[in-house]
Amino acid sequence: MARDRFSAAEARRIALAAQGFAEARPTGPVDARHVRRVLDRVGLLQIDSVNVLVRSHYLPLHARLGQYPTALLDRLAYDRRRSLFEYWGHEASLLPLELHPLMRWRMNGAREGRGLYSGLARFGAERGDYIARVLDEVTDRGALGAGDLSDGSRGEGGWWGWSDGKSALEYLFWTGQVTTATRRNFERIYDLPERVLPAAVLAAAAPAEDEAQRRLLRIAARALGIATYRDLRDYFRLPVEGSKQRLAELVEAGDLRPVAVEGWDQTAYLHAEARLPRRIAAAVLLSPFDSLIWERDRTERLFGFHYRIALYTPAAKRTHGYYVLPFLLGDRLVGRIDLKSDRAAGRLLVLAAHGEPGVDPAAVAPALHMELAGLARWLGLDGLTITARGDLAPALIRMAG
């Protein structure tokens, strides 16, 4: 695209195409190849502990692939022949194994107290002997959770409400001395990397820090399509120091081209392989932690959609609900749907359904109802229970009726 200026709508379609929303979901069975193609495109999946609907890292694949088995992602992440690993990418993330060498600068920096939470850095500086004993215990006993440690520490102490054992294991995880072997009721179970990750991955040479960050910035640029400097840096949470230089190097190499976008007050950078589809035909619900929308300022720039997750907002002050998923229809975010899985009753609870200003509920409801019904099937639930809250709810109730 030999252009220097783009409309807001064009930038939106470029971004959606880069994230995989210009393509239809598979019509047949979904296998590991489909998942890997998504990961090749988006670079990583953010992990979050909230399980009101389903764990967040499963949702981006559903948005792009539809009715895939979640056990498939579990196998790719935690089986002996895994192709993903856990580490700090955007936040806690699942990343392709090929990115492990690119994250070692972060692991090395953490050993020096750089780049990790200040409380955990202080713990690492002050409790080195204890951390070494925890590492010895993992080495001797094999995969362990924090509650499995011989000191019996199970929380309610240490940094951030963690036990000392949990803090030690998280410090070792951040510094790359242990990794996630598996999850037990979502609790991270830690083991030595050499007992979990392929030998070839661990033997691969780590690039210099500047080269690793340049490669991560390149992955971010491809995943975003068109983005500001801040968008690009945020994708893998790269440090401020050096990132502008890395960006300039990608521009010089021809990977990125500075462009202007209507309504953006910052320079945008267009990836050399970015596509501008004529239209987007998506109709999907998005995890609050989907890489399309996790940078909230970018979400507002692209979609005019002010979005903040209300998990920690007092109930009386929540406008749209507790666990609210944006609804993408075409190339616009047109609604906010508060969802909960009632696993005991086998129902997907639609606690509220609000449309964006100017959205016609009758135009949105058919596609939204179809997506909600598909989401319920994917979750193994029998159907929908819709509460009459929000301007989209009456139309949904009529369709369900």
Summary of the structure (lengths in Angstrom):
residues: 401
radius of gyration: 22.0
end to end distance: 47.8
largest distance: 64.2
contacts: 1295
relative contact order: 0.13
helix: 44%
strand: 18%
